[in-house]
Structure formats: C-alpha cells, structure tokens
Amino acid sequence: MKNVKIIPSNLYGKIKIPPSKSLTHRAIIAAALANRTSKIDNVIFSDDIVATCNGIKALGAEVEKTENSLWVKGKGSLNLCKKEIDCNESGSTLRFLIPPALLTGEEVTFNGRGRLRKRPLEPYFEIFKKQGIYYNYEQGLPLTVKGNLKPGNFKIRGDVSSQFITGLLFALPLLEEDSKITVTTQLESKGYVDLTMDILDRFSIKIENNNYEEFNIKGNQKYIPTDYRVEGDFSQAAFWIVAGILGGEIECDDLNMASFQGDRVIVEIIEKMGGEVLKLKDKIKTKTSKTKGITVDASQCPDLVPILTVLGALSEGRTHIINAKRLRFKESDRLKAIATELNKLGADVKEEEDGLIINGKDRLKGGIVDSWNDHRIAMALAIASIKCTEPLIITNSDSIRKSYPDFFRDFEKMGGKVYEWHVG
C-alpha cells in the first residue's frame, strides 16, 4: 500500500518480533566469506536484506532462499561474478561490502538509489588514497573501485558511522599480515560493532577489542561455516513497545534480553520515563502508562529516535534528545522529518543541530503526513495514530519494505484499522 489511512485505536495482543536486520546482514556476509555452506534461519527478505544477498552473489557466493531461511555457500575466496553491485537504499550493504570487494583486485561499481547515493563515504576514500586504490566518485554514487586492500594501521573516525569499522573487520582477517584499526574519535553506535564482533566470533574470526579505541586483527584467518538463527530486532520491537505504552497492552516475543543489540536500551529508556514494562526471558510486555519526558542521549541508539520522539510528544513535560546529528544523514534527515510530520499533527517538536526538544501533549489531532521515503518515519507515525483524535493518513507508507514489509499486517492483527488510501 503506497498510502494508508489509519483510524485511531488502541492495540492489543502478542507479536513475534521480526529478526534483526543488522544481524542478518552480518551473518549473510560472514557466511559468504566462509568455505562451504552455512544456514541462516529466521530471515525476512526486506529490500535491504535482498540487496545484501544480491551483493554477495556478485562477489561469487551462492544463495538459496526458502520462505524464512537462507543457505549461503562461500568459496573460501571471493571471485567477482558481476561488475556492478546494486545496493538499492541499503547503507549496510554498501559500506559492509566495499572492503571485501577490494579482496578481489578487480574493478567493481557500487550503485544505489535515493539518499544512499549521497551517504558519506569519506573514511573509505581516505584509505583508498593512502593505499593507492583507484576509485571514481563524482558527488554521489555510482562508486567504482579497483585495487587490493593491504594490511596496515587504519585510522577511522568513530562519529560518522560504525559501518566503516564493520566493513574493515569483515575483510582484514583474510589478509596475509596483521592489521590494526585505530578509532580517532569517540565511537558512537558501539552496539553495532558488538554485533559484528559476535557474528565474526560465531564464524571463528577472532578480533582483539581494546576498549573500542583499537581493534587488533590477526591475518591469515579463515571463516568457518556455521548454522545461525537470527534473534528478534529490538529496533523493530521499539515500535510495539511504545504502542503498548500509548494505548493498549502488547507482548513482544522472540527477544533476547542478553542481546548485544544497542537498541535493547529502549527498555531502560521507557522505564526511566515511567512506562510499565514487564521483562521475561524472551519477551517484553507493556501496557498503557503515563510517561514523563527525560533527556535521551541517542549517540548509541540512533534508530530509536523517531519512535522516542513520538513517545516524547505524548509524554508529560519536556523530552530532550541529544547527540543525534548523524540522523541527518540516514534514509531521510530524520530529525527534520519526524519534527516536521509530528508538528503537522499538533505536536510541539523543535529541531536543534544535533537533537530535538519535545514538549509533550495529551493528544495529537490527525491529518496527512509523509514518510519521507523512510521506513522508521512511516512506522513511528503509524504508532502516533493511537493518540490521534482524527484519522491519520501516511503517504509513501510503502517505505516499510526496506526493513519490515509486514508492519501494517501486524498492526491490523493487533486491532489497528488500516486502509489503502488513494489521492483524490
């Protein structure tokens, strides 16, 4: 459905949380770098995951899909089968696959759509210049690279995106000599690096992490194939956790409470705001609660900002989101997008350079909003409908395909009233 109309209602019931997109990307790439076949279970083929599957096929791996599983057969070394890799709108696909592609020594072009074409890549460009790797990039994708990644000491900023570190961590263990990654600023999104380290360990790759300031990587390592089940995604669970707090009662199943996912902090944030959260071994229950605004440091959990802005807009007092400047370079400028669209509904959200100031209200009024072609904006706005006094129309709502294609089906299963809406 390209545009949807949502009639305000509370949501009730149980939901199996979709698998972690972040872990799925990483498991697919690690499996492609192994020799022989790995099975990856509990997979949803969102647009981003399909892009990564196509990317590893271009690099010589074989991929077989079933309804919710993947068999990935690596060859032990990469062999370029296709000279162009279409990353669609997936930043993970692009940034994770550039270093492995440089293990082939062949020319490869990375392309993409939407805002991915302009997402920052400068940390890699600095490496290319130092190592004499050819690249061609003119103010946006496509990016063409040719050359061999060489071992060494790689200096990377930690405040642009942790994805550059992850990309290097995939490739450097396969080089003949040892390497080191030195993080030159404070590392944001540490949880995502933890996810990478966890997947690498499962595929028998060992990395020494020195307090997130240095990563020491032994060369001549080998990825060993393994079977892996992807756990539920806390960044997707956050929408339903907040939905239960705003109106109703929701149980989110298939969550690993000991997960390395940084977005697991959603539980702690909700509790600090006064929300009623019941934590069990593999599930979380929330129900209607009166919440109060707090200050949220988003440096380690940027994907939570859209839904936390919705919660802040409907909490008592002021919510202040800080250290969120990187959100301006996501699928949309997420700070501007969520502020603009919630304000259309009568919220009080003010932008700062690196965050948001939100003065809470009891209700929003409904109306027409747009997703900015951003899956997290679309889903956050849908959850805001619970507290609207009139119907909410979301244009370009099909942006959810990027990460959570069944979001509106799940919304309906819990009592949400969603209809396709046609302009005019």
PyMOL commands that set and color helices and strands:
alter all, ss='L'
color gray80, all
select helices_A, chain A and resi 21-32+47-58+91-101+114-118+122-131+163-174+190-202+234-246+262-272+302-313+325-329+334-344+375-387+397-402+407-413
alter helices_A, ss='H'
color red, helices_A
select strands_A, chain A and resi 4-7+11-16+35-41+62-65+69-75+84-86+108-111+134-137+143-146+153-156+179-183+207-210+214-217+228-229+248-253+276-279+283-287+295-297+318-322+348-352+355-359+367-370+392-395+417-420
alter strands_A, ss='S'
color yellow, strands_A
deselect
rebuild
show_as cartoon
